[in-house]
Amino acid sequence: MRRIEFTNTQVASSETARDINRGVVLNLIRRRQPISRADLARVSGLQRSTVSLITEQLIRERWVVYGHTGRLPRGRRPTFLRLNEQRGILVADLRPTQTTLGVADVNGRLLSQEVMQTPPSPRDTAEHLAARIRHLMQVHRDLVFEGVGISLPGRFDLETQRVVFAPNLKWPDFDFKAAIEQATGMRVELENAANACVLAEVWFGHTEKVRDLVVVTISEGVGTGVFMNGQLARGLHGMAGEFGHVSLDPLGPPCSCGGRGCWEVYASNRAALRYYHESSQASDRLSFQGLLALAEAGDSLALKALDRMAHAIGSGMRMIVASLAPEEIVIVGEFMKHWPRFGPVIEAEVAAGALVGMPPRVRPAAEPGMARLRGTVALVLQKHFGHGVRTAEEERPQAVAL
């Protein structure tokens, strides 16, 4: 997302202004499609001639195509514009045991999906993933691919573009991004899984008026993506938001990060399985999906384990409430299918942590199963749409008069 730096006295060039206006127009088409040129000019505040020049360029570049023709009581009938769904993005959600990959269009619609086992080493993972990406490119030869977006359960340094913290993957230092780019010939964008879910909420969700939200992902571990004042927070070395590895009890169970008693060891899927095994004779091979199935069948021990997990999730969120005071906390994970039962437990814990006024709204993601993949779509596209996320109210003021 572009910022105005008041400490930088360099005057913006006409090329910079054109780039900003191009991003504004693209974002408006994305959010309001189908839309006419006249409406684009009205909403953006740009001159009609400027809008026409930008849209003609976008049509030549095949980012935008003509839609249907509108009807008016009199005068020229407007032609509506929309994004070109023949532009594709290759996406992957990498997890410790399996990786989901697929093809999406520019509107975040998944055209195909498949699953592969995640090899233990980063080199083998890169080779297998690149091979599947090349196969998908052949299957979808009718698309113009813009790039590859990958979410992963870890953090990478923005300067070095290398994964620097991925305790649940247990990877040694490896240039994963460069390996995929060399094997596919495509530009690759990496993002932390929780940050990808933030992008999914802001780009494709209904959070246009929310400027401060936190996304919490509950899976093998606990991840947190922070969106503050309309910006995705990254921090030093891209490590902003690692609440899952804050120690709640230094004498607690060991964590994959090397610490003890982290929030993750109490609130993750693995924690729920541990709770269940502590009170039953179930096989160690029970998966979290199996635990959910037992809960759905009314198994009291499974329900008790998930209840402990819910209390731990909500209790840990008090850190987020006290430190960031977001307007919303959005939760992503398989656990959310039981939201009607366990959501009130989490909400009560969060409410108890509010220091002043109303607590933040807590809700499950609209499409929790698709959040990471849809976030990687935004990750690839954001360099064309004004470098990232922007709320609806910010679209018009960002336009620059030429």
C-alpha beads as a LAMMPS data file, in Angstrom:
LAMMPS data file: protein, C-alpha beads

402 atoms
401 bonds

1 atom types
1 bond types

-500.0 500.0 xlo xhi
-500.0 500.0 ylo yhi
-500.0 500.0 zlo zhi

Masses

1 110.0

Atoms # bond

1 1 1 0.000 0.000 0.000
2 1 1 1.357 3.439 -0.902
3 1 1 1.990 5.903 1.913
4 1 1 2.515 9.638 1.847
5 1 1 5.892 10.247 3.497
6 1 1 5.822 13.775 4.893
7 1 1 9.559 13.618 5.665
8 1 1 10.359 13.057 1.993
9 1 1 10.420 16.391 0.171
10 1 1 10.899 14.960 -3.313
11 1 1 8.065 16.011 -5.604
12 1 1 6.152 13.108 -7.134
13 1 1 6.785 12.646 -10.848
14 1 1 3.999 12.411 -13.391
15 1 1 4.885 8.725 -13.761
16 1 1 4.345 8.186 -10.010
17 1 1 0.989 9.952 -10.210
18 1 1 -0.047 7.766 -13.141
19 1 1 0.916 4.624 -11.215
20 1 1 -1.131 5.739 -8.198
21 1 1 -4.166 6.564 -10.335
22 1 1 -3.818 3.266 -12.194
23 1 1 -3.937 1.426 -8.877
24 1 1 -6.967 3.434 -7.750
25 1 1 -8.875 2.634 -10.958
26 1 1 -7.937 -1.053 -10.824
27 1 1 -9.079 -1.314 -7.202
28 1 1 -12.378 0.384 -7.993
29 1 1 -13.011 -1.977 -10.903
30 1 1 -12.112 -4.943 -8.676
31 1 1 -14.455 -3.905 -5.862
32 1 1 -17.354 -2.517 -7.896
33 1 1 -17.305 -4.481 -11.153
34 1 1 -19.062 -4.245 -13.500
35 1 1 -18.629 -0.468 -13.531
36 1 1 -18.774 2.204 -16.240
37 1 1 -16.091 4.787 -16.986
38 1 1 -18.463 7.547 -15.876
39 1 1 -18.933 5.890 -12.481
40 1 1 -15.187 5.354 -12.189
41 1 1 -14.631 9.080 -12.715
42 1 1 -17.363 9.998 -10.239
43 1 1 -16.163 7.684 -7.464
44 1 1 -12.423 8.286 -7.911
45 1 1 -12.632 12.048 -8.419
46 1 1 -10.454 11.755 -11.533
47 1 1 -11.218 13.533 -14.802
48 1 1 -13.107 11.433 -17.360
49 1 1 -10.263 11.839 -19.843
50 1 1 -7.791 10.461 -17.258
51 1 1 -10.052 7.507 -16.516
52 1 1 -10.397 6.798 -20.249
53 1 1 -6.622 6.807 -20.759
54 1 1 -6.065 4.481 -17.803
55 1 1 -8.822 2.038 -18.729
56 1 1 -7.660 1.907 -22.363
57 1 1 -4.177 1.000 -21.137
58 1 1 -5.601 -1.664 -18.799
59 1 1 -7.604 -3.151 -21.676
60 1 1 -4.489 -3.266 -23.890
61 1 1 -2.598 -5.002 -21.066
62 1 1 -5.504 -7.479 -20.712
63 1 1 -6.153 -6.633 -17.082
64 1 1 -9.634 -5.326 -17.881
65 1 1 -12.240 -6.396 -20.429
66 1 1 -15.565 -5.041 -21.605
67 1 1 -18.716 -6.377 -20.002
68 1 1 -22.335 -5.829 -20.933
69 1 1 -23.832 -2.546 -22.131
70 1 1 -26.075 -0.597 -19.766
71 1 1 -29.370 1.135 -20.440
72 1 1 -30.182 4.796 -19.829
73 1 1 -33.398 6.802 -20.459
74 1 1 -31.464 8.867 -22.979
75 1 1 -27.957 9.494 -24.210
76 1 1 -25.139 7.116 -24.968
77 1 1 -25.430 3.660 -23.437
78 1 1 -22.493 2.985 -21.058
79 1 1 -20.210 -0.017 -21.482
80 1 1 -19.281 -1.691 -18.236
81 1 1 -15.799 -2.863 -17.339
82 1 1 -14.638 -5.839 -15.292
83 1 1 -11.414 -7.653 -14.500
84 1 1 -10.178 -10.164 -17.057
85 1 1 -10.714 -13.612 -15.544
86 1 1 -8.315 -15.106 -18.088
87 1 1 -5.449 -13.845 -15.952
88 1 1 -4.505 -16.565 -13.512
89 1 1 -2.533 -16.937 -10.291
90 1 1 -0.908 -20.135 -9.066
91 1 1 -1.462 -20.552 -5.326
92 1 1 -0.211 -22.886 -2.594
93 1 1 -0.923 -23.313 1.105
94 1 1 2.060 -25.107 2.584
95 1 1 1.628 -26.976 5.889
96 1 1 3.861 -29.425 7.786
97 1 1 2.134 -32.596 6.534
98 1 1 0.336 -31.592 3.343
99 1 1 0.251 -28.772 0.827
100 1 1 -2.817 -27.572 -1.054
101 1 1 -2.183 -25.918 -4.397
102 1 1 -4.331 -24.678 -7.201
103 1 1 -5.183 -22.073 -9.805
104 1 1 -7.249 -18.946 -9.152
105 1 1 -8.487 -16.054 -11.252
106 1 1 -7.997 -12.375 -10.411
107 1 1 -11.237 -12.296 -8.417
108 1 1 -9.976 -14.954 -6.020
109 1 1 -12.149 -17.709 -7.490
110 1 1 -10.412 -21.105 -7.269
111 1 1 -10.547 -22.862 -10.645
112 1 1 -8.824 -26.057 -9.510
113 1 1 -7.296 -27.538 -6.372
114 1 1 -5.170 -30.526 -5.473
115 1 1 -3.270 -31.821 -2.459
116 1 1 0.223 -33.260 -2.126
117 1 1 2.165 -34.556 0.850
118 1 1 4.731 -32.065 2.141
119 1 1 8.212 -33.633 2.017
120 1 1 10.329 -33.180 5.171
121 1 1 13.113 -31.141 3.543
122 1 1 12.688 -27.694 1.958
123 1 1 14.638 -28.733 -1.140
124 1 1 12.376 -31.731 -1.788
125 1 1 9.308 -29.598 -1.059
126 1 1 10.461 -27.015 -3.604
127 1 1 11.089 -29.683 -6.253
128 1 1 7.742 -31.426 -5.776
129 1 1 5.792 -28.170 -5.582
130 1 1 7.486 -26.755 -8.689
131 1 1 6.641 -29.926 -10.618
132 1 1 2.967 -29.627 -9.666
133 1 1 2.971 -25.930 -10.580
134 1 1 4.390 -26.680 -14.034
135 1 1 1.696 -29.339 -14.501
136 1 1 -1.068 -26.881 -13.559
137 1 1 0.321 -24.354 -16.027
138 1 1 0.041 -26.956 -18.776
139 1 1 -3.508 -27.910 -17.783
140 1 1 -4.588 -24.250 -17.790
141 1 1 -2.781 -23.088 -20.929
142 1 1 -5.690 -20.765 -21.727
143 1 1 -4.714 -18.503 -18.799
144 1 1 -2.068 -15.789 -18.626
145 1 1 -0.294 -16.477 -15.333
146 1 1 0.778 -13.508 -13.264
147 1 1 2.794 -15.309 -10.595
148 1 1 2.870 -17.801 -7.743
149 1 1 1.629 -17.019 -4.234
150 1 1 2.631 -19.299 -1.346
151 1 1 1.516 -19.150 2.290
152 1 1 3.580 -21.003 4.857
153 1 1 3.511 -21.550 8.629
154 1 1 6.490 -19.339 9.363
155 1 1 8.106 -15.977 8.781
156 1 1 10.460 -14.730 6.116
157 1 1 12.724 -11.702 6.080
158 1 1 11.549 -9.082 3.577
159 1 1 15.111 -7.973 2.847
160 1 1 16.706 -11.377 2.299
161 1 1 13.481 -13.092 1.094
162 1 1 14.541 -16.174 3.064
163 1 1 12.450 -18.132 5.564
164 1 1 13.799 -17.175 8.996
165 1 1 11.349 -18.776 11.450
166 1 1 9.281 -21.892 10.763
167 1 1 9.391 -24.074 13.891
168 1 1 6.551 -26.385 12.814
169 1 1 8.259 -27.116 9.495
170 1 1 11.651 -27.713 11.164
171 1 1 13.466 -26.470 8.065
172 1 1 17.141 -25.524 7.972
173 1 1 18.106 -22.294 6.243
174 1 1 17.104 -22.560 2.568
175 1 1 16.215 -20.071 -0.184
176 1 1 12.781 -21.563 -0.893
177 1 1 11.570 -18.619 -2.994
178 1 1 14.520 -18.689 -5.392
179 1 1 14.260 -22.486 -5.797
180 1 1 10.610 -22.267 -6.919
181 1 1 11.318 -19.309 -9.237
182 1 1 14.224 -21.090 -10.927
183 1 1 12.210 -24.281 -11.411
184 1 1 9.064 -22.623 -12.793
185 1 1 10.244 -19.387 -14.414
186 1 1 7.486 -17.578 -12.505
187 1 1 7.760 -14.790 -9.963
188 1 1 7.052 -16.142 -6.465
189 1 1 5.608 -14.242 -3.499
190 1 1 5.843 -15.760 -0.017
191 1 1 3.705 -14.811 2.968
192 1 1 3.097 -16.004 6.482
193 1 1 -0.174 -17.973 6.645
194 1 1 -1.837 -15.604 9.125
195 1 1 -0.808 -12.569 7.073
196 1 1 -2.252 -14.260 3.980
197 1 1 -5.550 -14.630 5.849
198 1 1 -5.457 -10.904 6.637
199 1 1 -5.095 -10.167 2.921
200 1 1 -8.021 -12.487 2.169
201 1 1 -10.238 -10.632 4.653
202 1 1 -9.302 -7.173 3.382
203 1 1 -9.330 -7.964 -0.340
204 1 1 -12.205 -10.395 -0.606
205 1 1 -14.102 -10.090 2.677
206 1 1 -16.437 -7.439 4.029
207 1 1 -14.030 -5.360 6.084
208 1 1 -13.970 -2.168 3.999
209 1 1 -14.568 0.039 7.038
210 1 1 -12.361 -1.876 9.494
211 1 1 -8.882 -0.400 9.859
212 1 1 -7.691 -2.440 12.849
213 1 1 -8.140 -6.215 12.897
214 1 1 -6.200 -9.290 13.883
215 1 1 -6.504 -12.705 12.244
216 1 1 -5.702 -15.737 14.395
217 1 1 -5.057 -19.024 12.597
218 1 1 -5.555 -22.209 14.603
219 1 1 -3.992 -25.330 13.079
220 1 1 -0.822 -27.282 13.901
221 1 1 0.263 -24.086 15.618
222 1 1 -1.211 -20.659 16.364
223 1 1 -0.461 -17.798 13.973
224 1 1 -1.411 -14.144 14.127
225 1 1 -1.681 -11.565 11.346
226 1 1 -1.958 -7.924 12.389
227 1 1 -3.696 -5.238 10.318
228 1 1 -3.345 -1.850 12.045
229 1 1 -4.422 1.568 10.776
230 1 1 -5.085 0.143 7.321
231 1 1 -1.649 -1.499 7.050
232 1 1 -0.378 -5.047 7.347
233 1 1 2.142 -4.974 10.205
234 1 1 5.386 -6.824 9.487
235 1 1 7.945 -5.645 12.040
236 1 1 11.669 -6.366 12.228
237 1 1 12.592 -9.401 10.078
238 1 1 8.869 -9.847 9.306
239 1 1 8.240 -11.183 12.830
240 1 1 5.332 -8.937 13.913
241 1 1 2.452 -10.846 15.475
242 1 1 4.102 -14.002 16.835
243 1 1 1.731 -14.168 19.805
244 1 1 1.590 -17.952 19.426
245 1 1 5.136 -18.139 20.751
246 1 1 4.655 -15.932 23.786
247 1 1 5.257 -18.065 26.866
248 1 1 2.280 -18.204 29.213
249 1 1 3.983 -20.620 31.595
250 1 1 7.793 -21.070 31.578
251 1 1 7.287 -24.487 33.208
252 1 1 4.660 -25.583 30.680
253 1 1 4.915 -28.172 27.877
254 1 1 7.778 -27.779 25.380
255 1 1 7.035 -25.840 22.191
256 1 1 8.403 -26.399 18.681
257 1 1 10.114 -23.002 18.879
258 1 1 12.368 -24.239 21.705
259 1 1 10.502 -22.455 24.483
260 1 1 8.041 -23.815 27.008
261 1 1 4.424 -23.054 27.780
262 1 1 3.792 -20.941 24.650
263 1 1 0.193 -20.019 23.789
264 1 1 0.464 -22.444 20.864
265 1 1 0.948 -25.505 23.098
266 1 1 -2.394 -24.803 24.794
267 1 1 -4.565 -23.528 21.914
268 1 1 -3.525 -25.437 18.769
269 1 1 -4.999 -28.538 17.131
270 1 1 -2.143 -30.529 18.619
271 1 1 -3.027 -29.225 22.069
272 1 1 -6.604 -30.485 21.692
273 1 1 -5.305 -33.918 20.689
274 1 1 -3.037 -33.936 23.752
275 1 1 -5.986 -33.083 26.000
276 1 1 -7.957 -35.962 24.500
277 1 1 -5.132 -38.489 24.870
278 1 1 -4.626 -37.484 28.493
279 1 1 -8.167 -38.657 29.304
280 1 1 -8.637 -41.604 26.933
281 1 1 -6.928 -44.696 25.547
282 1 1 -7.253 -43.565 21.927
283 1 1 -4.585 -44.353 19.355
284 1 1 -1.825 -41.780 18.928
285 1 1 -2.708 -41.814 15.227
286 1 1 -5.958 -39.924 15.831
287 1 1 -6.011 -36.795 13.640
288 1 1 -7.624 -33.500 14.516
289 1 1 -10.292 -34.180 11.885
290 1 1 -10.925 -37.467 13.670
291 1 1 -11.276 -35.611 16.959
292 1 1 -13.816 -33.265 15.366
293 1 1 -15.742 -36.268 14.054
294 1 1 -15.844 -37.769 17.551
295 1 1 -17.143 -34.464 18.912
296 1 1 -19.847 -34.339 16.242
297 1 1 -20.886 -37.859 17.285
298 1 1 -21.276 -36.647 20.861
299 1 1 -18.104 -38.109 22.383
300 1 1 -17.880 -36.398 25.792
301 1 1 -14.075 -36.633 26.030
302 1 1 -13.642 -35.094 22.575
303 1 1 -16.027 -32.279 23.489
304 1 1 -14.161 -31.700 26.745
305 1 1 -10.824 -31.517 24.892
306 1 1 -12.196 -28.973 22.419
307 1 1 -13.701 -26.991 25.283
308 1 1 -10.242 -26.724 26.906
309 1 1 -8.848 -25.655 23.544
310 1 1 -11.544 -22.941 23.207
311 1 1 -10.786 -21.563 26.673
312 1 1 -7.071 -21.480 25.809
313 1 1 -7.741 -19.695 22.520
314 1 1 -9.833 -17.021 24.214
315 1 1 -7.470 -16.655 27.166
316 1 1 -4.490 -16.088 24.881
317 1 1 -6.435 -13.532 22.881
318 1 1 -6.419 -11.306 25.955
319 1 1 -2.815 -10.490 24.995
320 1 1 -4.049 -9.241 21.646
321 1 1 -6.882 -7.216 23.162
322 1 1 -4.648 -5.539 25.745
323 1 1 -1.711 -4.848 23.397
324 1 1 -3.397 -3.964 20.079
325 1 1 -7.057 -3.170 20.884
326 1 1 -8.333 -4.242 17.442
327 1 1 -11.868 -3.643 16.235
328 1 1 -12.181 -7.280 15.152
329 1 1 -10.497 -10.607 15.780
330 1 1 -11.083 -13.109 12.967
331 1 1 -10.404 -16.799 13.566
332 1 1 -9.389 -19.267 10.849
333 1 1 -9.236 -23.027 11.361
334 1 1 -11.014 -26.380 11.159
335 1 1 -12.173 -25.807 14.734
336 1 1 -14.546 -23.093 13.471
337 1 1 -17.100 -25.628 12.240
338 1 1 -18.063 -25.915 15.926
339 1 1 -18.377 -22.141 16.372
340 1 1 -21.990 -22.212 17.680
341 1 1 -20.841 -24.352 20.625
342 1 1 -17.368 -22.972 21.368
343 1 1 -17.582 -19.417 19.966
344 1 1 -19.318 -18.072 23.111
345 1 1 -16.505 -19.534 25.253
346 1 1 -13.891 -17.619 23.238
347 1 1 -15.996 -14.438 23.206
348 1 1 -16.403 -14.524 26.998
349 1 1 -12.644 -14.844 27.512
350 1 1 -11.976 -11.947 25.116
351 1 1 -14.602 -9.757 26.779
352 1 1 -12.941 -10.351 30.138
353 1 1 -9.696 -8.974 28.710
354 1 1 -11.121 -5.650 27.514
355 1 1 -9.721 -2.839 29.657
356 1 1 -12.010 -0.042 28.448
357 1 1 -15.296 0.028 26.554
358 1 1 -16.694 -2.691 24.347
359 1 1 -14.468 -5.684 23.550
360 1 1 -13.519 -6.345 19.916
361 1 1 -15.883 -8.344 17.783
362 1 1 -14.770 -11.983 17.506
363 1 1 -15.924 -14.009 14.518
364 1 1 -14.905 -16.906 12.302
365 1 1 -13.614 -16.128 8.812
366 1 1 -16.286 -16.106 6.106
367 1 1 -14.556 -18.957 4.231
368 1 1 -11.988 -20.377 6.672
369 1 1 -11.062 -23.245 4.380
370 1 1 -10.162 -20.880 1.544
371 1 1 -8.607 -17.983 3.458
372 1 1 -4.947 -18.871 2.967
373 1 1 -5.279 -19.619 -0.741
374 1 1 -7.343 -16.518 -1.449
375 1 1 -4.841 -14.444 0.500
376 1 1 -2.045 -15.615 -1.777
377 1 1 -4.063 -14.351 -4.756
378 1 1 -4.009 -10.866 -3.220
379 1 1 -0.325 -11.312 -2.413
380 1 1 0.527 -11.712 -6.098
381 1 1 -1.870 -9.048 -7.360
382 1 1 -1.114 -6.277 -4.883
383 1 1 1.890 -4.942 -6.792
384 1 1 -0.491 -4.060 -9.642
385 1 1 -3.303 -2.748 -7.449
386 1 1 -1.399 -0.091 -5.549
387 1 1 0.897 -2.280 -3.440
388 1 1 -1.558 -3.909 -1.164
389 1 1 -4.609 -3.401 0.899
390 1 1 -6.776 -0.324 0.917
391 1 1 -10.150 0.346 2.455
392 1 1 -13.024 1.715 0.389
393 1 1 -12.853 5.124 2.036
394 1 1 -9.183 5.433 1.058
395 1 1 -9.678 4.777 -2.636
396 1 1 -10.858 8.255 -3.611
397 1 1 -8.329 10.367 -1.636
398 1 1 -5.464 8.328 -3.103
399 1 1 -6.168 9.630 -6.618
400 1 1 -3.666 12.231 -7.810
401 1 1 -4.477 15.082 -10.188
402 1 1 -2.219 15.152 -13.229

Bonds

1 1 1 2
2 1 2 3
3 1 3 4
4 1 4 5
5 1 5 6
6 1 6 7
7 1 7 8
8 1 8 9
9 1 9 10
10 1 10 11
11 1 11 12
12 1 12 13
13 1 13 14
14 1 14 15
15 1 15 16
16 1 16 17
17 1 17 18
18 1 18 19
19 1 19 20
20 1 20 21
21 1 21 22
22 1 22 23
23 1 23 24
24 1 24 25
25 1 25 26
26 1 26 27
27 1 27 28
28 1 28 29
29 1 29 30
30 1 30 31
31 1 31 32
32 1 32 33
33 1 33 34
34 1 34 35
35 1 35 36
36 1 36 37
37 1 37 38
38 1 38 39
39 1 39 40
40 1 40 41
41 1 41 42
42 1 42 43
43 1 43 44
44 1 44 45
45 1 45 46
46 1 46 47
47 1 47 48
48 1 48 49
49 1 49 50
50 1 50 51
51 1 51 52
52 1 52 53
53 1 53 54
54 1 54 55
55 1 55 56
56 1 56 57
57 1 57 58
58 1 58 59
59 1 59 60
60 1 60 61
61 1 61 62
62 1 62 63
63 1 63 64
64 1 64 65
65 1 65 66
66 1 66 67
67 1 67 68
68 1 68 69
69 1 69 70
70 1 70 71
71 1 71 72
72 1 72 73
73 1 73 74
74 1 74 75
75 1 75 76
76 1 76 77
77 1 77 78
78 1 78 79
79 1 79 80
80 1 80 81
81 1 81 82
82 1 82 83
83 1 83 84
84 1 84 85
85 1 85 86
86 1 86 87
87 1 87 88
88 1 88 89
89 1 89 90
90 1 90 91
91 1 91 92
92 1 92 93
93 1 93 94
94 1 94 95
95 1 95 96
96 1 96 97
97 1 97 98
98 1 98 99
99 1 99 100
100 1 100 101
101 1 101 102
102 1 102 103
103 1 103 104
104 1 104 105
105 1 105 106
106 1 106 107
107 1 107 108
108 1 108 109
109 1 109 110
110 1 110 111
111 1 111 112
112 1 112 113
113 1 113 114
114 1 114 115
115 1 115 116
116 1 116 117
117 1 117 118
118 1 118 119
119 1 119 120
120 1 120 121
121 1 121 122
122 1 122 123
123 1 123 124
124 1 124 125
125 1 125 126
126 1 126 127
127 1 127 128
128 1 128 129
129 1 129 130
130 1 130 131
131 1 131 132
132 1 132 133
133 1 133 134
134 1 134 135
135 1 135 136
136 1 136 137
137 1 137 138
138 1 138 139
139 1 139 140
140 1 140 141
141 1 141 142
142 1 142 143
143 1 143 144
144 1 144 145
145 1 145 146
146 1 146 147
147 1 147 148
148 1 148 149
149 1 149 150
150 1 150 151
151 1 151 152
152 1 152 153
153 1 153 154
154 1 154 155
155 1 155 156
156 1 156 157
157 1 157 158
158 1 158 159
159 1 159 160
160 1 160 161
161 1 161 162
162 1 162 163
163 1 163 164
164 1 164 165
165 1 165 166
166 1 166 167
167 1 167 168
168 1 168 169
169 1 169 170
170 1 170 171
171 1 171 172
172 1 172 173
173 1 173 174
174 1 174 175
175 1 175 176
176 1 176 177
177 1 177 178
178 1 178 179
179 1 179 180
180 1 180 181
181 1 181 182
182 1 182 183
183 1 183 184
184 1 184 185
185 1 185 186
186 1 186 187
187 1 187 188
188 1 188 189
189 1 189 190
190 1 190 191
191 1 191 192
192 1 192 193
193 1 193 194
194 1 194 195
195 1 195 196
196 1 196 197
197 1 197 198
198 1 198 199
199 1 199 200
200 1 200 201
201 1 201 202
202 1 202 203
203 1 203 204
204 1 204 205
205 1 205 206
206 1 206 207
207 1 207 208
208 1 208 209
209 1 209 210
210 1 210 211
211 1 211 212
212 1 212 213
213 1 213 214
214 1 214 215
215 1 215 216
216 1 216 217
217 1 217 218
218 1 218 219
219 1 219 220
220 1 220 221
221 1 221 222
222 1 222 223
223 1 223 224
224 1 224 225
225 1 225 226
226 1 226 227
227 1 227 228
228 1 228 229
229 1 229 230
230 1 230 231
231 1 231 232
232 1 232 233
233 1 233 234
234 1 234 235
235 1 235 236
236 1 236 237
237 1 237 238
238 1 238 239
239 1 239 240
240 1 240 241
241 1 241 242
242 1 242 243
243 1 243 244
244 1 244 245
245 1 245 246
246 1 246 247
247 1 247 248
248 1 248 249
249 1 249 250
250 1 250 251
251 1 251 252
252 1 252 253
253 1 253 254
254 1 254 255
255 1 255 256
256 1 256 257
257 1 257 258
258 1 258 259
259 1 259 260
260 1 260 261
261 1 261 262
262 1 262 263
263 1 263 264
264 1 264 265
265 1 265 266
266 1 266 267
267 1 267 268
268 1 268 269
269 1 269 270
270 1 270 271
271 1 271 272
272 1 272 273
273 1 273 274
274 1 274 275
275 1 275 276
276 1 276 277
277 1 277 278
278 1 278 279
279 1 279 280
280 1 280 281
281 1 281 282
282 1 282 283
283 1 283 284
284 1 284 285
285 1 285 286
286 1 286 287
287 1 287 288
288 1 288 289
289 1 289 290
290 1 290 291
291 1 291 292
292 1 292 293
293 1 293 294
294 1 294 295
295 1 295 296
296 1 296 297
297 1 297 298
298 1 298 299
299 1 299 300
300 1 300 301
301 1 301 302
302 1 302 303
303 1 303 304
304 1 304 305
305 1 305 306
306 1 306 307
307 1 307 308
308 1 308 309
309 1 309 310
310 1 310 311
311 1 311 312
312 1 312 313
313 1 313 314
314 1 314 315
315 1 315 316
316 1 316 317
317 1 317 318
318 1 318 319
319 1 319 320
320 1 320 321
321 1 321 322
322 1 322 323
323 1 323 324
324 1 324 325
325 1 325 326
326 1 326 327
327 1 327 328
328 1 328 329
329 1 329 330
330 1 330 331
331 1 331 332
332 1 332 333
333 1 333 334
334 1 334 335
335 1 335 336
336 1 336 337
337 1 337 338
338 1 338 339
339 1 339 340
340 1 340 341
341 1 341 342
342 1 342 343
343 1 343 344
344 1 344 345
345 1 345 346
346 1 346 347
347 1 347 348
348 1 348 349
349 1 349 350
350 1 350 351
351 1 351 352
352 1 352 353
353 1 353 354
354 1 354 355
355 1 355 356
356 1 356 357
357 1 357 358
358 1 358 359
359 1 359 360
360 1 360 361
361 1 361 362
362 1 362 363
363 1 363 364
364 1 364 365
365 1 365 366
366 1 366 367
367 1 367 368
368 1 368 369
369 1 369 370
370 1 370 371
371 1 371 372
372 1 372 373
373 1 373 374
374 1 374 375
375 1 375 376
376 1 376 377
377 1 377 378
378 1 378 379
379 1 379 380
380 1 380 381
381 1 381 382
382 1 382 383
383 1 383 384
384 1 384 385
385 1 385 386
386 1 386 387
387 1 387 388
388 1 388 389
389 1 389 390
390 1 390 391
391 1 391 392
392 1 392 393
393 1 393 394
394 1 394 395
395 1 395 396
396 1 396 397
397 1 397 398
398 1 398 399
399 1 399 400
400 1 400 401
401 1 401 402
